[in-house]
Amino acid sequence: MQSIAIVGLGYVGLPLSLQFARSGARVIGLDIDPEKVELCNKGQSYIKHIESASIAELRKKSQFEASTDFSRLRETSAVIICVPTPLNKNREPDLSFVLQTGRMIAPHLQRGMLVVLESTTYPGTTDTDLREVLEADSGLKAGVDFHLAFSPEREDPGNPHSVVATIPKVVGGFTPACLEKAKALYGIAIKTLVPVSSCRAAEATKLLENIFRSVNIALVNELKTVYSAMDIDIWEVIEAAKTKPFGFMPFYPGPGLGGHCIPIDPFYLTWKAREYGKNTRFIELAGEVNTAMPDYVVNRVAEALNEHGKPVKGSRVLILGLAYKANVDDMRESPTFILLDSLKKRGAEVAYYDPFIPVIRPTREHAHWTGMESVKWNQQTVSGFDAVLIATAHKDVNYQELADWHGCIIDTRNAMAALRTKPGTIWKA
Ligand SMILES: NC(=O)c1ccc[n+]([C@@H]2O[C@H](COP(=O)([O-])OP(=O)(O)OC[C@H]3O[C@@H](n4cnc5c(N)ncnc54)[C@H](O)[C@@H]3O)[C@@H](O)[C@H]2O)c1
């Protein structure tokens, strides 16, 4: 049985650990957060879409355990790194988590071991930045004494049909031998591997995938504002366009980008491209259009309130959905925070409802909302607001009840489209 370590028991590392464990590897999950480690060892999940039962079962079979002790790496032949790659406050890549992890691994690195980075990042991170810290602190050489590779994660949180084992996985090695090692490792748990020529090609592949989403979402967000001015419904247009059996793929507008990937990853490339004297105008433009969306939505809230004879100032606005996407409990980079800030700045009294986030946990960027609690879902509470803004359309919300209870609903997700609603009550935004 192969023993492997996975560093970072987050939205990527935890499901990956469970998949490897289920496939027969012995997995040690390493994290610097003792709380997550303790929960995992008790067989408890802290992520809504990962069942505690599957962790508990693998704990019972001793296929999986969690630890904060990096010396446990000595029991393993491979380590996969799944730590955050955010932007700093100047919107530049923050590789500190990756490099710190590299420094923590290096003293325990042994000859023949494989190190794989999965965190999304710019081309060159694995074979330069990470390689340098691993080599400096271990005295070993990548491609000679230990193997090094990059393999991007393709996680689709909240999608029940997205299963780690069946999502094809791109793998690039520092040398051809590194690639072979990485293929052998992932072959344990993943059905289809897509080898590419280098770590850089694998890093660039992940960025292409996420930039593709960012640019296409920006396109439909822009068309939404144009079509809305022409009194054309963008959602109706997308439904019609997607019947084309070739050359079209639907993307949907929304209140702005959210999550740990799409609002962040494209700017890793923008930053790196400057080193090569290159501009990334598509990426910048998409970022500009997408970050303008919360303002557009707040203006629609103002128009809707105005129609009801109310100013934004002093009105009570309820935002439905704090998570950045439907059916997950992940609120990282959620545009709802911007909507809360923006409406509050205009003098509105704001609240949120999210069945999966009963209270706002501390965040780095939105610390001032920490501790705010979701309102309760009942007619008296909901109808007590002057407007309801749908930012995230969780399946678990009863939108027909909302339609029955409220006469001023601003809908950024087309959640009310198929329901019985009274004329003049729904504002698409
Ligand atoms: N969440 C997604 O859907 C998704 C999809 C594809 C790619 N990614 C990429 O995967 C990477 C990880 O994302 P995530 O969503 O799993 O992040 P996350 O914040 O959910 O998890 C990261 C984990 O790493 C731990 N950690 C931080 N520094 C550490 C260190 N030095 N040593 C050990 N553990 C450490 C944190 O405590 C946390 O548990 C990012 O680069 C992200 O862009 C995420």
The ligand as a Gaussian input file, in Angstrom:
#p B3LYP/6-31G(d) Opt

LIG

0 1
 N      -11.921000      25.477000      -4.105000
 C      -11.944000      25.150000      -5.382000
 O      -13.003000      24.884000      -5.930000
 C      -10.663000      25.059000      -6.209000
 C      -10.745000      24.504000      -7.508000
 C       -9.586000      24.365000      -8.261000
 C       -8.369000      24.816000      -7.743000
 N       -8.300000      25.380000      -6.489000
 C       -6.988000      25.790000      -6.016000
 O       -6.533000      24.879000      -5.025000
 C       -5.778000      25.555000      -4.027000
 C       -6.372000      25.286000      -2.648000
 O       -7.696000      25.820000      -2.608000
 P       -8.764000      25.403000      -1.525000
 O      -10.071000      25.930000      -2.020000
 O       -8.656000      23.953000      -1.199000
 O       -8.246000      26.271000      -0.287000
 P       -8.716000      26.129000       1.239000
 O       -8.465000      27.447000       1.866000
 O      -10.076000      25.506000       1.302000
 O       -7.712000      25.068000       1.856000
 C       -6.357000      25.285000       2.023000
 C       -5.892000      24.578000       3.269000
 O       -4.490000      24.735000       3.367000
 C       -4.155000      24.925000       4.716000
 N       -2.830000      25.533000       4.754000
 C       -2.459000      26.806000       4.500000
 N       -1.125000      26.936000       4.614000
 C       -0.633000      25.733000       4.954000
 C        0.661000      25.227000       5.201000
 N        1.741000      25.998000       5.120000
 N        0.801000      23.934000       5.511000
 C       -0.285000      23.150000       5.602000
 N       -1.551000      23.551000       5.356000
 C       -1.706000      24.831000       5.043000
 C       -5.276000      25.764000       5.276000
 O       -5.346000      25.649000       6.691000
 C       -6.486000      25.135000       4.578000
 O       -7.039000      24.068000       5.315000
 C       -5.781000      27.016000      -4.444000
 O       -4.633000      27.289000      -5.180000
 C       -6.990000      27.138000      -5.323000
 O       -6.874000      28.191000      -6.249000
 C       -9.433000      25.491000      -5.705000

